[in-house]
Amino acid sequence: MDFALTEEQMMLKTNVRSFLEKEILPVVDEYEKQGALTKEATVSFIKQLIPFGYLVGFLPEEYGGSILEAKTNGVLLEELARIWAGFAGTLFIAAGFWWLLNEAGSPEQKERLLPLAAAGDYIGCIALTEANVGSDVAGVETTANLKGDTYILNGTKMWISNGSIADAAFVLATTDKTQGPLGMSFFLVEKDKSPFSARELHKLGLRSFPTSELSFDDCPVPKENLVDPGAGYQRTMAFFDVSRAMVGVFSTGIAQAAIDASIKYAQDRTQFGRPIGSFQMVQEMLVDMIAETEAGRLLSFRALDLLDKGEKCRWQSSLAKAYATEAAVRTTSKAIQIHGAMGLSEEYPVERYFRDARSLTIPDGTTQMQKLIVGRDALGIRAFV
Ligand SMILES: Cc1cc2nc3c(=O)[nH]c(=O)nc-3n(C[C@H](O)[C@H](O)[C@H](O)COP(=O)(O)OP(=O)(O)OC[C@H]3O[C@@H](n4cnc5c(N)ncnc54)[C@H](O)[C@@H]3O)c2cc1C
């Protein structure tokens, strides 16, 4: 089992870290306080990051991408999450939209839209969740009915990342309820042709990362925008194999930021005439944080390594997501403890790290659902349908 980073990946990590610390870190607090990022601000940050491989790292060169390994994409995401988790969320989903189009789109859909990816100003989102449909993705209630050459979409999607700034959405809908998951497909809903409305939903963490309610009210979608008919559920599961490992990496980035901040604070802050880092119980907290973050990183990169080798990684991605996200919550909570009262203040970044980490145990399937997937594979017994 060898999934060490190559020399090139190490160099990329160093270069991107230095760019993010110099150019992006100084403005993070200002933008986080403003809440969900505007489309304009999003695009301006994305354009700065594309040269490192962000956004199009999963795309082939013919579409301006760089076909980076999943592990290299992981390195990029971890570094961005370490500096600014809210924006890492936006970039992660924007890249996920292009990934899904490249994987599942028809040749016509790909030829028409993929050339727009590399410019960075066309933003996508992926809409599965609804008011009555969360963990049970197969229960999607949004409907698509064919009338002539047009599908008419009706339904409301909830908590859709990038929803309010999106130019297009992959919307999971059912065309035939009697067929269960086999009657579900994605629809490529382009806002200029198929208008839908968005309402921003406020949340505890990842505040600059838009999460929105999207309403499709007799929304007309051209027939040719149906994506891989009947495979919507399967495509969603394949997306989760990648996204769950990536959310593991994402959480690792936040946890690493909490460790780095805590080390500095424990060296600088003195009590009883000594740096607090000299107290064994403070050291113990730090070592627990390091151990759990290393473990989360290894699990996540192991899943990405399987992806790079073209091997199945369903339970490994779920395990990485379940472990790394929960570990990041414990790690960022300990970071607050090490900072004492200052840890609760906005003067230090650790309260943001905690809020951001806490927000990641839910998307892409909750911790409990990930555990049920690992349990199903280990036991050969399903605890859910
Ligand atoms: C930051 C963020 C970004 C998101 N982005 C998107 C997005 O881009 N697109 C999108 O479609 N959705 C998105 N979501 C929604 C997310 O995918 C759902 O919130 C998630 O799948 C859980 O669904 P739910 O919130 O309805 O919880 P529910 O499914 O109602 O679960 C509630 C609780 O019940 C537990 N539970 C449910 N079923 C079981 C079971 N069988 N066994 C044991 N426990 C169970 C859950 O673990 C949880 O603790 C996002 C959410 C967040 C927080």
The ligand as an ORCA input file, in Angstrom:
! r2SCAN-3c Opt
* xyz 0 1
  C     -23.025     22.348      3.702
  C     -24.005     21.489      2.981
  C     -23.953     21.404      1.594
  C     -24.879     20.614      0.910
  N     -24.823     20.582     -0.455
  C     -25.747     19.865     -1.149
  C     -25.737     19.872     -2.587
  O     -24.915     20.528     -3.228
  N     -26.669     19.128     -3.222
  C     -27.606     18.394     -2.565
  O     -28.410     17.750     -3.227
  N     -27.639     18.375     -1.195
  C     -26.734     19.086     -0.474
  N     -26.757     19.094      0.903
  C     -27.766     18.308      1.600
  C     -27.200     17.030      2.207
  O     -26.772     16.145      1.215
  C     -28.273     16.429      3.122
  O     -28.469     17.357      4.181
  C     -27.860     15.078      3.680
  O     -27.908     14.087      2.690
  C     -28.741     14.632      4.856
  O     -30.089     14.781      4.571
  P     -31.034     15.547      5.620
  O     -30.393     16.804      6.005
  O     -32.385     15.610      5.012
  O     -31.076     14.611      6.893
  P     -32.003     13.326      7.121
  O     -31.817     12.350      6.006
  O     -33.363     13.752      7.455
  O     -31.305     12.719      8.427
  C     -31.554     13.226      9.732
  C     -30.833     12.336     10.738
  O     -31.344     10.978     10.633
  C     -30.276     10.085     10.398
  N     -30.734      8.994      9.526
  C     -31.470      9.085      8.380
  N     -31.662      7.870      7.870
  C     -31.023      6.984      8.682
  C     -30.844      5.570      8.701
  N     -31.347      4.785      7.741
  N     -30.131      5.032      9.711
  C     -29.590      5.788     10.681
  N     -29.716      7.135     10.727
  C     -30.421      7.722      9.740
  C     -29.191     10.920      9.729
  O     -27.910     10.328      9.893
  C     -29.326     12.233     10.481
  O     -28.654     12.131     11.714
  C     -25.857     19.876      1.622
  C     -25.905     19.961      3.017
  C     -24.998     20.751      3.693
  C     -25.069     20.828      5.193
*
